Amino acid sequence: MKIRRILVSLGLSLVLILTSVPAFAGPHMMGPANMVSDKQYLYVLAGPKIMQFSLKDLKLLKTVDLPKPAPPLVR
């Protein structure tokens, strides 16, 4: 259980570092990542993507691209 906690912490730290440092991220991925988890999955919002990881082994299960916002209406 202690090893699992260390691996999860290391994986989360790596995701935060890679998504918050502009040198590693592309021009569309700037700023820190937002994360939330339940008992089985970790969800990471990084730039225009939502990524779903398994908490057991931190494998990426699914990636979803968020839609681009519509341009504002000019009246």
PQR file with spaces between the fields and no chain letter, atoms N, CA, C, O and H, PARSE charges and radii, in Angstrom:
ATOM       1  N    MET     1       0.825   -1.190    0.000 -0.4000 1.5000
ATOM       2  CA   MET     1       0.000    0.000    0.000 -0.0000 2.0000
ATOM       3  C    MET     1       0.869    1.255    0.000  0.5500 1.7000
ATOM       4  O    MET     1       0.522    2.250   -0.636 -0.5500 1.4000
ATOM       5  N    LYS     2       2.004    1.213    0.714 -0.4000 1.5000
ATOM       6  CA   LYS     2       2.881    2.366    0.772 -0.0000 2.0000
ATOM       7  C    LYS     2       3.527    2.628   -0.586  0.5500 1.7000
ATOM       8  O    LYS     2       3.698    3.782   -0.979 -0.5500 1.4000
ATOM       9  H    LYS     2       2.286    0.405    1.231  0.4000 1.0000
ATOM      10  N    ILE     3       3.886    1.567   -1.301 -0.4000 1.5000
ATOM      11  CA   ILE     3       4.491    1.714   -2.622 -0.0000 2.0000
ATOM      12  C    ILE     3       3.477    2.317   -3.595  0.5500 1.7000
ATOM      13  O    ILE     3       3.831    3.164   -4.414 -0.5500 1.4000
ATOM      14  H    ILE     3       3.748    0.630   -0.982  0.4000 1.0000
ATOM      15  N    ARG     4       2.226    1.886   -3.507 -0.4000 1.5000
ATOM      16  CA   ARG     4       1.174    2.429   -4.372 -0.0000 2.0000
ATOM      17  C    ARG     4       1.006    3.925   -4.135  0.5500 1.7000
ATOM      18  O    ARG     4       0.865    4.689   -5.090 -0.5500 1.4000
ATOM      19  H    ARG     4       1.938    1.198   -2.841  0.4000 1.0000
ATOM      20  N    ARG     5       1.020    4.345   -2.892 -0.4000 1.5000
ATOM      21  CA   ARG     5       0.863    5.761   -2.557 -0.0000 2.0000
ATOM      22  C    ARG     5       2.041    6.574   -3.112  0.5500 1.7000
ATOM      23  O    ARG     5       1.850    7.687   -3.602 -0.5500 1.4000
ATOM      24  H    ARG     5       1.134    3.724   -2.117  0.4000 1.0000
ATOM      25  N    ILE     6       3.238    6.025   -3.036 -0.4000 1.5000
ATOM      26  CA   ILE     6       4.422    6.708   -3.566 -0.0000 2.0000
ATOM      27  C    ILE     6       4.330    6.824   -5.087  0.5500 1.7000
ATOM      28  O    ILE     6       4.633    7.876   -5.651 -0.5500 1.4000
ATOM      29  H    ILE     6       3.393    5.121   -2.638  0.4000 1.0000
ATOM      30  N    LEU     7       3.909    5.738   -5.754 -0.4000 1.5000
ATOM      31  CA   LEU     7       3.792    5.769   -7.211 -0.0000 2.0000
ATOM      32  C    LEU     7       2.723    6.743   -7.678  0.5500 1.7000
ATOM      33  O    LEU     7       2.915    7.453   -8.664 -0.5500 1.4000
ATOM      34  H    LEU     7       3.662    4.884   -5.297  0.4000 1.0000
ATOM      35  N    VAL     8       1.600    6.779   -6.976 -0.4000 1.5000
ATOM      36  CA   VAL     8       0.535    7.726   -7.333 -0.0000 2.0000
ATOM      37  C    VAL     8       1.029    9.155   -7.155  0.5500 1.7000
ATOM      38  O    VAL     8       0.782   10.002   -8.013 -0.5500 1.4000
ATOM      39  H    VAL     8       1.443    6.202   -6.174  0.4000 1.0000
ATOM      40  N    SER     9       1.720    9.434   -6.063 -0.4000 1.5000
ATOM      41  CA   SER     9       2.251   10.781   -5.827 -0.0000 2.0000
ATOM      42  C    SER     9       3.275   11.165   -6.884  0.5500 1.7000
ATOM      43  O    SER     9       3.275   12.297   -7.368 -0.5500 1.4000
ATOM      44  H    SER     9       1.921    8.746   -5.366  0.4000 1.0000
ATOM      45  N    LEU    10       4.138   10.240   -7.241 -0.4000 1.5000
ATOM      46  CA   LEU    10       5.137   10.503   -8.272 -0.0000 2.0000
ATOM      47  C    LEU    10       4.482   10.757   -9.621  0.5500 1.7000
ATOM      48  O    LEU    10       4.885   11.667  -10.346 -0.5500 1.4000
ATOM      49  H    LEU    10       4.138    9.321   -6.848  0.4000 1.0000
ATOM      50  N    GLY    11       3.478    9.962   -9.964 -0.4000 1.5000
ATOM      51  CA   GLY    11       2.777   10.146  -11.229 -0.0000 2.0000
ATOM      52  C    GLY    11       2.036   11.475  -11.285  0.5500 1.7000
ATOM      53  O    GLY    11       2.070   12.155  -12.311 -0.5500 1.4000
ATOM      54  H    GLY    11       3.150    9.223   -9.375  0.4000 1.0000
ATOM      55  N    LEU    12       1.377   11.852  -10.217 -0.4000 1.5000
ATOM      56  CA   LEU    12       0.664   13.125  -10.187 -0.0000 2.0000
ATOM      57  C    LEU    12       1.626   14.293  -10.292  0.5500 1.7000
ATOM      58  O    LEU    12       1.348   15.278  -10.977 -0.5500 1.4000
ATOM      59  H    LEU    12       1.349   11.300   -9.383  0.4000 1.0000
ATOM      60  N    SER    13       2.755   14.180   -9.614 -0.4000 1.5000
ATOM      61  CA   SER    13       3.762   15.239   -9.697 -0.0000 2.0000
ATOM      62  C    SER    13       4.276   15.390  -11.118  0.5500 1.7000
ATOM      63  O    SER    13       4.452   16.506  -11.606 -0.5500 1.4000
ATOM      64  H    SER    13       2.980   13.380   -9.058  0.4000 1.0000
ATOM      65  N    LEU    14       4.514   14.271  -11.779 -0.4000 1.5000
ATOM      66  CA   LEU    14       4.994   14.316  -13.157 -0.0000 2.0000
ATOM      67  C    LEU    14       3.958   14.954  -14.081  0.5500 1.7000
ATOM      68  O    LEU    14       4.314   15.758  -14.942 -0.5500 1.4000
ATOM      69  H    LEU    14       4.371   13.364  -11.383  0.4000 1.0000
ATOM      70  N    VAL    15       2.692   14.609  -13.916 -0.4000 1.5000
ATOM      71  CA   VAL    15       1.638   15.211  -14.742 -0.0000 2.0000
ATOM      72  C    VAL    15       1.565   16.715  -14.502  0.5500 1.7000
ATOM      73  O    VAL    15       1.437   17.486  -15.453 -0.5500 1.4000
ATOM      74  H    VAL    15       2.402   13.955  -13.217  0.4000 1.0000
ATOM      75  N    LEU    16       1.644   17.136  -13.256 -0.4000 1.5000
ATOM      76  CA   LEU    16       1.602   18.567  -12.950 -0.0000 2.0000
ATOM      77  C    LEU    16       2.782   19.311  -13.548  0.5500 1.7000
ATOM      78  O    LEU    16       2.621   20.398  -14.101 -0.5500 1.4000
ATOM      79  H    LEU    16       1.748   16.509  -12.483  0.4000 1.0000
ATOM      80  N    ILE    17       3.960   18.732  -13.440 -0.4000 1.5000
ATOM      81  CA   ILE    17       5.158   19.391  -13.967 -0.0000 2.0000
ATOM      82  C    ILE    17       5.080   19.503  -15.484  0.5500 1.7000
ATOM      83  O    ILE    17       5.356   20.564  -16.045 -0.5500 1.4000
ATOM      84  H    ILE    17       4.091   17.848  -12.991  0.4000 1.0000
ATOM      85  N    LEU    18       4.710   18.421  -16.145 -0.4000 1.5000
ATOM      86  CA   LEU    18       4.686   18.439  -17.603 -0.0000 2.0000
ATOM      87  C    LEU    18       3.598   19.330  -18.173  0.5500 1.7000
ATOM      88  O    LEU    18       3.733   19.813  -19.297 -0.5500 1.4000
ATOM      89  H    LEU    18       4.486   17.559  -15.690  0.4000 1.0000
ATOM      90  N    THR    19       2.533   19.559  -17.438 -0.4000 1.5000
ATOM      91  CA   THR    19       1.455   20.398  -17.958 -0.0000 2.0000
ATOM      92  C    THR    19       1.560   21.847  -17.511  0.5500 1.7000
ATOM      93  O    THR    19       0.849   22.700  -18.041 -0.5500 1.4000
ATOM      94  H    THR    19       2.423   19.166  -16.524  0.4000 1.0000
ATOM      95  N    SER    20       2.422   22.148  -16.555 -0.4000 1.5000
ATOM      96  CA   SER    20       2.499   23.523  -16.074 -0.0000 2.0000
ATOM      97  C    SER    20       3.755   24.251  -16.530  0.5500 1.7000
ATOM      98  O    SER    20       3.805   25.478  -16.436 -0.5500 1.4000
ATOM      99  H    SER    20       3.000   21.455  -16.124  0.4000 1.0000
ATOM     100  N    VAL    21       4.753   23.559  -17.013 -0.4000 1.5000
ATOM     101  CA   VAL    21       5.986   24.197  -17.469 -0.0000 2.0000
ATOM     102  C    VAL    21       5.882   24.442  -18.969  0.5500 1.7000
ATOM     103  O    VAL    21       5.743   23.486  -19.732 -0.5500 1.4000
ATOM     104  H    VAL    21       4.713   22.562  -17.089  0.4000 1.0000
ATOM     105  N    PRO    22       5.946   25.700  -19.414 -0.5600 1.5000
ATOM     106  CA   PRO    22       5.782   25.996  -20.836  0.2800 2.0000
ATOM     107  C    PRO    22       6.831   25.339  -21.736  0.5500 1.7000
ATOM     108  O    PRO    22       6.553   25.107  -22.913 -0.5500 1.4000
ATOM     109  N    ALA    23       8.021   25.034  -21.226 -0.4000 1.5000
ATOM     110  CA   ALA    23       9.055   24.408  -22.051 -0.0000 2.0000
ATOM     111  C    ALA    23       8.634   23.009  -22.494  0.5500 1.7000
ATOM     112  O    ALA    23       9.002   22.575  -23.586 -0.5500 1.4000
ATOM     113  H    ALA    23       8.247   25.223  -20.270  0.4000 1.0000
ATOM     114  N    PHE    24       7.864   22.293  -21.661 -0.4000 1.5000
ATOM     115  CA   PHE    24       7.422   20.949  -21.999 -0.0000 2.0000
ATOM     116  C    PHE    24       6.088   20.961  -22.726  0.5500 1.7000
ATOM     117  O    PHE    24       5.802   20.062  -23.518 -0.5500 1.4000
ATOM     118  H    PHE    24       7.565   22.645  -20.774  0.4000 1.0000
ATOM     119  N    ALA    25       5.295   21.943  -22.470 -0.4000 1.5000
ATOM     120  CA   ALA    25       3.943   21.989  -23.035 -0.0000 2.0000
ATOM     121  C    ALA    25       3.949   22.745  -24.353  0.5500 1.7000
ATOM     122  O    ALA    25       4.796   23.607  -24.588 -0.5500 1.4000
ATOM     123  H    ALA    25       5.527   22.673  -21.827  0.4000 1.0000
ATOM     124  N    GLY    26       3.007   22.414  -25.194 -0.4000 1.5000
ATOM     125  CA   GLY    26       2.863   23.126  -26.447 -0.0000 2.0000
ATOM     126  C    GLY    26       2.181   24.464  -26.200  0.5500 1.7000
ATOM     127  O    GLY    26       1.835   24.782  -25.063 -0.5500 1.4000
ATOM     128  H    GLY    26       2.319   21.714  -25.003  0.4000 1.0000
ATOM     129  N    PRO    27       1.986   25.247  -27.247 -0.5600 1.5000
ATOM     130  CA   PRO    27       1.365   26.563  -27.068  0.2800 2.0000
ATOM     131  C    PRO    27      -0.090   26.484  -26.619  0.5500 1.7000
ATOM     132  O    PRO    27      -0.620   27.457  -26.083 -0.5500 1.4000
ATOM     133  N    HIS    28      -0.747   25.335  -26.829 -0.4000 1.5000
ATOM     134  CA   HIS    28      -2.144   25.179  -26.422 -0.0000 2.0000
ATOM     135  C    HIS    28      -2.275   24.685  -24.990  0.5500 1.7000
ATOM     136  O    HIS    28      -3.383   24.672  -24.453 -0.5500 1.4000
ATOM     137  H    HIS    28      -0.316   24.545  -27.264  0.4000 1.0000
ATOM     138  N    MET    29      -1.175   24.275  -24.350 -0.4000 1.5000
ATOM     139  CA   MET    29      -1.227   23.747  -22.983 -0.0000 2.0000
ATOM     140  C    MET    29      -0.425   24.644  -22.052  0.5500 1.7000
ATOM     141  O    MET    29       0.747   24.373  -21.791 -0.5500 1.4000
ATOM     142  H    MET    29      -0.275   24.286  -24.787  0.4000 1.0000
ATOM     143  N    MET    30      -1.019   25.673  -21.566 -0.4000 1.5000
ATOM     144  CA   MET    30      -0.341   26.558  -20.645 -0.0000 2.0000
ATOM     145  C    MET    30      -1.102   26.561  -19.320  0.5500 1.7000
ATOM     146  O    MET    30      -2.327   26.442  -19.305 -0.5500 1.4000
ATOM     147  H    MET    30      -1.971   25.893  -21.778  0.4000 1.0000
ATOM     148  N    GLY    31      -0.392   26.692  -18.234 -0.4000 1.5000
ATOM     149  CA   GLY    31      -1.009   26.748  -16.927 -0.0000 2.0000
ATOM     150  C    GLY    31      -1.043   25.397  -16.254  0.5500 1.7000
ATOM     151  O    GLY    31      -0.773   24.374  -16.883 -0.5500 1.4000
ATOM     152  H    GLY    31       0.603   26.788  -18.247  0.4000 1.0000
ATOM     153  N    PRO    32      -1.373   25.391  -14.980 -0.5600 1.5000
ATOM     154  CA   PRO    32      -1.382   24.133  -14.229  0.2800 2.0000
ATOM     155  C    PRO    32      -2.565   23.248  -14.604  0.5500 1.7000
ATOM     156  O    PRO    32      -3.563   23.712  -15.155 -0.5500 1.4000
ATOM     157  N    ALA    33      -2.430   21.989  -14.297 -0.4000 1.5000
ATOM     158  CA   ALA    33      -3.504   21.029  -14.548 -0.0000 2.0000
ATOM     159  C    ALA    33      -4.447   20.998  -13.355  0.5500 1.7000
ATOM     160  O    ALA    33      -4.030   21.235  -12.221 -0.5500 1.4000
ATOM     161  H    ALA    33      -1.619   21.612  -13.850  0.4000 1.0000
ATOM     162  N    ASN    34      -5.695   20.711  -13.606 -0.4000 1.5000
ATOM     163  CA   ASN    34      -6.682   20.509  -12.553 -0.0000 2.0000
ATOM     164  C    ASN    34      -6.973   19.021  -12.476  0.5500 1.7000
ATOM     165  O    ASN    34      -7.145   18.362  -13.502 -0.5500 1.4000
ATOM     166  H    ASN    34      -6.034   20.519  -14.527  0.4000 1.0000
ATOM     167  N    MET    35      -7.028   18.487  -11.251 -0.4000 1.5000
ATOM     168  CA   MET    35      -7.226   17.054  -11.079 -0.0000 2.0000
ATOM     169  C    MET    35      -8.338   16.787  -10.080  0.5500 1.7000
ATOM     170  O    MET    35      -8.563   17.554   -9.144 -0.5500 1.4000
ATOM     171  H    MET    35      -6.888   19.022  -10.418  0.4000 1.0000
ATOM     172  N    VAL    36      -9.028   15.671  -10.308 -0.4000 1.5000
ATOM     173  CA   VAL    36     -10.031   15.182   -9.372 -0.0000 2.0000
ATOM     174  C    VAL    36     -10.030   13.662   -9.484  0.5500 1.7000
ATOM     175  O    VAL    36      -9.728   13.109  -10.541 -0.5500 1.4000
ATOM     176  H    VAL    36      -8.845   15.048  -11.068  0.4000 1.0000
ATOM     177  N    SER    37     -10.367   12.999   -8.392 -0.4000 1.5000
ATOM     178  CA   SER    37     -10.371   11.533   -8.448 -0.0000 2.0000
ATOM     179  C    SER    37     -11.525   10.982   -7.626  0.5500 1.7000
ATOM     180  O    SER    37     -12.082   11.650   -6.756 -0.5500 1.4000
ATOM     181  H    SER    37     -10.613   13.449   -7.534  0.4000 1.0000
ATOM     182  N    ASP    38     -11.859    9.738   -7.938 -0.4000 1.5000
ATOM     183  CA   ASP    38     -12.773    8.981   -7.109 -0.0000 2.0000
ATOM     184  C    ASP    38     -12.013    7.722   -6.684  0.5500 1.7000
ATOM     185  O    ASP    38     -10.782    7.720   -6.706 -0.5500 1.4000
ATOM     186  H    ASP    38     -11.406    9.195   -8.646  0.4000 1.0000
ATOM     187  N    LYS    39     -12.698    6.677   -6.308 -0.4000 1.5000
ATOM     188  CA   LYS    39     -12.014    5.486   -5.798 -0.0000 2.0000
ATOM     189  C    LYS    39     -11.315    4.682   -6.887  0.5500 1.7000
ATOM     190  O    LYS    39     -10.435    3.878   -6.580 -0.5500 1.4000
ATOM     191  H    LYS    39     -13.698    6.678   -6.290  0.4000 1.0000
ATOM     192  N    GLN    40     -11.686    4.878   -8.151 -0.4000 1.5000
ATOM     193  CA   GLN    40     -11.117    4.071   -9.227 -0.0000 2.0000
ATOM     194  C    GLN    40     -10.309    4.872  -10.238  0.5500 1.7000
ATOM     195  O    GLN    40      -9.369    4.338  -10.826 -0.5500 1.4000
ATOM     196  H    GLN    40     -12.401    5.531   -8.400  0.4000 1.0000
ATOM     197  N    TYR    41     -10.653    6.142  -10.457 -0.4000 1.5000
ATOM     198  CA   TYR    41     -10.071    6.889  -11.564 -0.0000 2.0000
ATOM     199  C    TYR    41      -9.539    8.239  -11.117  0.5500 1.7000
ATOM     200  O    TYR    41      -9.985    8.811  -10.122 -0.5500 1.4000
ATOM     201  H    TYR    41     -11.418    6.575   -9.979  0.4000 1.0000
ATOM     202  N    LEU    42      -8.576    8.730  -11.878 -0.4000 1.5000
ATOM     203  CA   LEU    42      -8.045   10.080  -11.724 -0.0000 2.0000
ATOM     204  C    LEU    42      -8.359   10.812  -13.019  0.5500 1.7000
ATOM     205  O    LEU    42      -8.060   10.309  -14.103 -0.5500 1.4000
ATOM     206  H    LEU    42      -8.214    8.266  -12.687  0.4000 1.0000
ATOM     207  N    TYR    43      -8.961   12.000  -12.918 -0.4000 1.5000
ATOM     208  CA   TYR    43      -9.288   12.807  -14.077 -0.0000 2.0000
ATOM     209  C    TYR    43      -8.409   14.051  -14.045  0.5500 1.7000
ATOM     210  O    TYR    43      -8.333   14.743  -13.030 -0.5500 1.4000
ATOM     211  H    TYR    43      -9.203   12.408  -12.038  0.4000 1.0000
ATOM     212  N    VAL    44      -7.743   14.330  -15.170 -0.4000 1.5000
ATOM     213  CA   VAL    44      -6.844   15.474  -15.265 -0.0000 2.0000
ATOM     214  C    VAL    44      -7.337   16.372  -16.388  0.5500 1.7000
ATOM     215  O    VAL    44      -7.526   15.922  -17.518 -0.5500 1.4000
ATOM     216  H    VAL    44      -7.805   13.768  -15.995  0.4000 1.0000
ATOM     217  N    LEU    45      -7.545   17.649  -16.067 -0.4000 1.5000
ATOM     218  CA   LEU    45      -7.901   18.648  -17.064 -0.0000 2.0000
ATOM     219  C    LEU    45      -6.636   19.425  -17.358  0.5500 1.7000
ATOM     220  O    LEU    45      -6.172   20.192  -16.515 -0.5500 1.4000
ATOM     221  H    LEU    45      -7.392   18.014  -15.149  0.4000 1.0000
ATOM     222  N    ALA    46      -6.072   19.241  -18.534 -0.4000 1.5000
ATOM     223  CA   ALA    46      -4.827   19.902  -18.918 -0.0000 2.0000
ATOM     224  C    ALA    46      -5.015   20.514  -20.296  0.5500 1.7000
ATOM     225  O    ALA    46      -5.128   19.800  -21.292 -0.5500 1.4000
ATOM     226  H    ALA    46      -6.448   18.617  -19.219  0.4000 1.0000
ATOM     227  N    GLY    47      -5.048   21.828  -20.347 -0.4000 1.5000
ATOM     228  CA   GLY    47      -5.251   22.511  -21.615 -0.0000 2.0000
ATOM     229  C    GLY    47      -6.611   22.159  -22.179  0.5500 1.7000
ATOM     230  O    GLY    47      -7.615   22.226  -21.471 -0.5500 1.4000
ATOM     231  H    GLY    47      -4.956   22.408  -19.538  0.4000 1.0000
ATOM     232  N    PRO    48      -6.653   21.781  -23.459 -0.5600 1.5000
ATOM     233  CA   PRO    48      -7.946   21.469  -24.076  0.2800 2.0000
ATOM     234  C    PRO    48      -8.321   19.993  -23.978  0.5500 1.7000
ATOM     235  O    PRO    48      -9.130   19.520  -24.776 -0.5500 1.4000
ATOM     236  N    LYS    49      -7.765   19.261  -23.035 -0.4000 1.5000
ATOM     237  CA   LYS    49      -8.019   17.819  -22.934 -0.0000 2.0000
ATOM     238  C    LYS    49      -8.430   17.418  -21.518  0.5500 1.7000
ATOM     239  O    LYS    49      -8.027   18.038  -20.534 -0.5500 1.4000
ATOM     240  H    LYS    49      -7.108   19.645  -22.387  0.4000 1.0000
ATOM     241  N    ILE    50      -9.242   16.363  -21.446 -0.4000 1.5000
ATOM     242  CA   ILE    50      -9.537   15.693  -20.179 -0.0000 2.0000
ATOM     243  C    ILE    50      -8.991   14.282  -20.321  0.5500 1.7000
ATOM     244  O    ILE    50      -9.336   13.563  -21.259 -0.5500 1.4000
ATOM     245  H    ILE    50      -9.569   15.859  -22.245  0.4000 1.0000
ATOM     246  N    MET    51      -8.132   13.889  -19.379 -0.4000 1.5000
ATOM     247  CA   MET    51      -7.521   12.561  -19.419 -0.0000 2.0000
ATOM     248  C    MET    51      -8.006   11.747  -18.228  0.5500 1.7000
ATOM     249  O    MET    51      -8.106   12.265  -17.116 -0.5500 1.4000
ATOM     250  H    MET    51      -7.852   14.473  -18.617  0.4000 1.0000
ATOM     251  N    GLN    52      -8.306   10.477  -18.461 -0.4000 1.5000
ATOM     252  CA   GLN    52      -8.767    9.570  -17.413 -0.0000 2.0000
ATOM     253  C    GLN    52      -7.682    8.516  -17.190  0.5500 1.7000
ATOM     254  O    GLN    52      -7.285    7.810  -18.116 -0.5500 1.4000
ATOM     255  H    GLN    52      -8.224   10.057  -19.364  0.4000 1.0000
ATOM     256  N    PHE    53      -7.205    8.423  -15.931 -0.4000 1.5000
ATOM     257  CA   PHE    53      -6.189    7.455  -15.552 -0.0000 2.0000
ATOM     258  C    PHE    53      -6.779    6.456  -14.565  0.5500 1.7000
ATOM     259  O    PHE    53      -7.673    6.797  -13.790 -0.5500 1.4000
ATOM     260  H    PHE    53      -7.527    8.997  -15.178  0.4000 1.0000
ATOM     261  N    SER    54      -6.283    5.236  -14.593 -0.4000 1.5000
ATOM     262  CA   SER    54      -6.644    4.236  -13.597 -0.0000 2.0000
ATOM     263  C    SER    54      -5.781    4.471  -12.369  0.5500 1.7000
ATOM     264  O    SER    54      -4.569    4.642  -12.499 -0.5500 1.4000
ATOM     265  H    SER    54      -5.557    4.959  -15.223  0.4000 1.0000
ATOM     266  N    LEU    55      -6.372    4.483  -11.181 -0.4000 1.5000
ATOM     267  CA   LEU    55      -5.594    4.694   -9.959 -0.0000 2.0000
ATOM     268  C    LEU    55      -4.747    3.479   -9.587  0.5500 1.7000
ATOM     269  O    LEU    55      -3.772    3.615   -8.849 -0.5500 1.4000
ATOM     270  H    LEU    55      -7.356    4.343  -11.075  0.4000 1.0000
ATOM     271  N    LYS    56      -5.098    2.304  -10.080 -0.4000 1.5000
ATOM     272  CA   LYS    56      -4.333    1.102   -9.757 -0.0000 2.0000
ATOM     273  C    LYS    56      -2.909    1.189  -10.273  0.5500 1.7000
ATOM     274  O    LYS    56      -1.960    0.904   -9.543 -0.5500 1.4000
ATOM     275  H    LYS    56      -5.890    2.193  -10.680  0.4000 1.0000
ATOM     276  N    ASP    57      -2.758    1.583  -11.535 -0.4000 1.5000
ATOM     277  CA   ASP    57      -1.436    1.579  -12.149 -0.0000 2.0000
ATOM     278  C    ASP    57      -1.108    2.869  -12.894  0.5500 1.7000
ATOM     279  O    ASP    57      -0.077    2.950  -13.562 -0.5500 1.4000
ATOM     280  H    ASP    57      -3.529    1.815  -12.128  0.4000 1.0000
ATOM     281  N    LEU    58      -1.972    3.880  -12.788 -0.4000 1.5000
ATOM     282  CA   LEU    58      -1.810    5.175  -13.444 -0.0000 2.0000
ATOM     283  C    LEU    58      -1.652    5.064  -14.959  0.5500 1.7000
ATOM     284  O    LEU    58      -0.907    5.829  -15.569 -0.5500 1.4000
ATOM     285  H    LEU    58      -2.810    3.814  -12.245  0.4000 1.0000
ATOM     286  N    LYS    59      -2.354    4.110  -15.556 -0.4000 1.5000
ATOM     287  CA   LYS    59      -2.364    3.998  -17.011 -0.0000 2.0000
ATOM     288  C    LYS    59      -3.423    4.929  -17.569  0.5500 1.7000
ATOM     289  O    LYS    59      -4.514    5.058  -17.014 -0.5500 1.4000
ATOM     290  H    LYS    59      -2.960    3.488  -15.060  0.4000 1.0000
ATOM     291  N    LEU    60      -3.085    5.578  -18.676 -0.4000 1.5000
ATOM     292  CA   LEU    60      -4.032    6.447  -19.351 -0.0000 2.0000
ATOM     293  C    LEU    60      -5.095    5.589  -20.023  0.5500 1.7000
ATOM     294  O    LEU    60      -4.777    4.751  -20.867 -0.5500 1.4000
ATOM     295  H    LEU    60      -2.199    5.473  -19.127  0.4000 1.0000
ATOM     296  N    LEU    61      -6.355    5.793  -19.652 -0.4000 1.5000
ATOM     297  CA   LEU    61      -7.450    5.005  -20.195 -0.0000 2.0000
ATOM     298  C    LEU    61      -8.156    5.711  -21.347  0.5500 1.7000
ATOM     299  O    LEU    61      -8.500    5.086  -22.351 -0.5500 1.4000
ATOM     300  H    LEU    61      -6.614    6.473  -18.966  0.4000 1.0000
ATOM     301  N    LYS    62      -8.368    7.010  -21.199 -0.4000 1.5000
ATOM     302  CA   LYS    62      -9.163    7.727  -22.193 -0.0000 2.0000
ATOM     303  C    LYS    62      -8.732    9.189  -22.229  0.5500 1.7000
ATOM     304  O    LYS    62      -8.403    9.769  -21.194 -0.5500 1.4000
ATOM     305  H    LYS    62      -8.088    7.518  -20.384  0.4000 1.0000
ATOM     306  N    THR    63      -8.735    9.782  -23.413 -0.4000 1.5000
ATOM     307  CA   THR    63      -8.462   11.202  -23.584 -0.0000 2.0000
ATOM     308  C    THR    63      -9.587   11.796  -24.417  0.5500 1.7000
ATOM     309  O    THR    63      -9.965   11.247  -25.452 -0.5500 1.4000
ATOM     310  H    THR    63      -9.002    9.311  -24.254  0.4000 1.0000
ATOM     311  N    VAL    64     -10.116   12.917  -23.957 -0.4000 1.5000
ATOM     312  CA   VAL    64     -11.205   13.594  -24.660 -0.0000 2.0000
ATOM     313  C    VAL    64     -10.777   15.034  -24.920  0.5500 1.7000
ATOM     314  O    VAL    64     -10.341   15.735  -24.006 -0.5500 1.4000
ATOM     315  H    VAL    64      -9.810   13.363  -23.117  0.4000 1.0000
ATOM     316  N    ASP    65     -10.905   15.475  -26.182 -0.4000 1.5000
ATOM     317  CA   ASP    65     -10.633   16.869  -26.517 -0.0000 2.0000
ATOM     318  C    ASP    65     -11.863   17.705  -26.234  0.5500 1.7000
ATOM     319  O    ASP    65     -12.973   17.350  -26.631 -0.5500 1.4000
ATOM     320  H    ASP    65     -11.259   14.906  -26.924  0.4000 1.0000
ATOM     321  N    LEU    66     -11.662   18.813  -25.546 -0.4000 1.5000
ATOM     322  CA   LEU    66     -12.772   19.725  -25.283 -0.0000 2.0000
ATOM     323  C    LEU    66     -13.048   20.561  -26.527  0.5500 1.7000
ATOM     324  O    LEU    66     -12.117   20.895  -27.260 -0.5500 1.4000
ATOM     325  H    LEU    66     -10.761   19.101  -25.223  0.4000 1.0000
ATOM     326  N    PRO    67     -14.305   20.905  -26.776 -0.5600 1.5000
ATOM     327  CA   PRO    67     -14.604   21.731  -27.950  0.2800 2.0000
ATOM     328  C    PRO    67     -14.059   23.146  -27.768  0.5500 1.7000
ATOM     329  O    PRO    67     -13.973   23.665  -26.655 -0.5500 1.4000
ATOM     330  N    LYS    68     -13.695   23.747  -28.892 -0.4000 1.5000
ATOM     331  CA   LYS    68     -13.207   25.136  -28.843 -0.0000 2.0000
ATOM     332  C    LYS    68     -14.403   26.052  -28.600  0.5500 1.7000
ATOM     333  O    LYS    68     -15.486   25.815  -29.135 -0.5500 1.4000
ATOM     334  H    LYS    68     -13.765   23.325  -29.796  0.4000 1.0000
ATOM     335  N    PRO    69     -14.210   27.100  -27.793 -0.5600 1.5000
ATOM     336  CA   PRO    69     -15.335   28.019  -27.545  0.2800 2.0000
ATOM     337  C    PRO    69     -15.691   28.776  -28.811  0.5500 1.7000
ATOM     338  O    PRO    69     -14.828   29.092  -29.631 -0.5500 1.4000
ATOM     339  N    ALA    70     -16.974   29.060  -28.955 -0.4000 1.5000
ATOM     340  CA   ALA    70     -17.452   29.798  -30.115 -0.0000 2.0000
ATOM     341  C    ALA    70     -16.996   31.257  -30.002  0.5500 1.7000
ATOM     342  O    ALA    70     -16.901   31.790  -28.896 -0.5500 1.4000
ATOM     343  H    ALA    70     -17.675   28.804  -28.289  0.4000 1.0000
ATOM     344  N    PRO    71     -16.717   31.897  -31.126 -0.5600 1.5000
ATOM     345  CA   PRO    71     -16.338   33.314  -31.062  0.2800 2.0000
ATOM     346  C    PRO    71     -17.514   34.153  -30.571  0.5500 1.7000
ATOM     347  O    PRO    71     -18.672   33.803  -30.798 -0.5500 1.4000
ATOM     348  N    PRO    72     -17.217   35.247  -29.906 -0.5600 1.5000
ATOM     349  CA   PRO    72     -18.298   36.091  -29.384  0.2800 2.0000
ATOM     350  C    PRO    72     -19.088   36.747  -30.519  0.5500 1.7000
ATOM     351  O    PRO    72     -18.539   37.089  -31.566 -0.5500 1.4000
ATOM     352  N    LEU    73     -20.378   36.910  -30.282 -0.4000 1.5000
ATOM     353  CA   LEU    73     -21.243   37.550  -31.262 -0.0000 2.0000
ATOM     354  C    LEU    73     -21.037   39.067  -31.213  0.5500 1.7000
ATOM     355  O    LEU    73     -21.036   39.666  -30.138 -0.5500 1.4000
ATOM     356  H    LEU    73     -20.824   36.633  -29.431  0.4000 1.0000
ATOM     357  N    VAL    74     -20.865   39.670  -32.372 -0.4000 1.5000
ATOM     358  CA   VAL    74     -20.696   41.120  -32.455 -0.0000 2.0000
ATOM     359  C    VAL    74     -21.998   41.727  -32.928  0.5500 1.7000
ATOM     360  O    VAL    74     -22.534   41.341  -33.967 -0.5500 1.4000
ATOM     361  H    VAL    74     -20.866   39.183  -33.245  0.4000 1.0000
ATOM     362  N    ARG    75     -22.506   42.680  -32.163 -0.4000 1.5000
ATOM     363  CA   ARG    75     -23.784   43.310  -32.520 -0.0000 2.0000
ATOM     364  C    ARG    75     -23.551   44.733  -32.905  0.5500 1.7000
ATOM     365  O    ARG    75     -24.497   45.445  -33.242 -0.5500 1.4000
ATOM     366  H    ARG    75     -22.071   42.993  -31.319  0.4000 1.0000
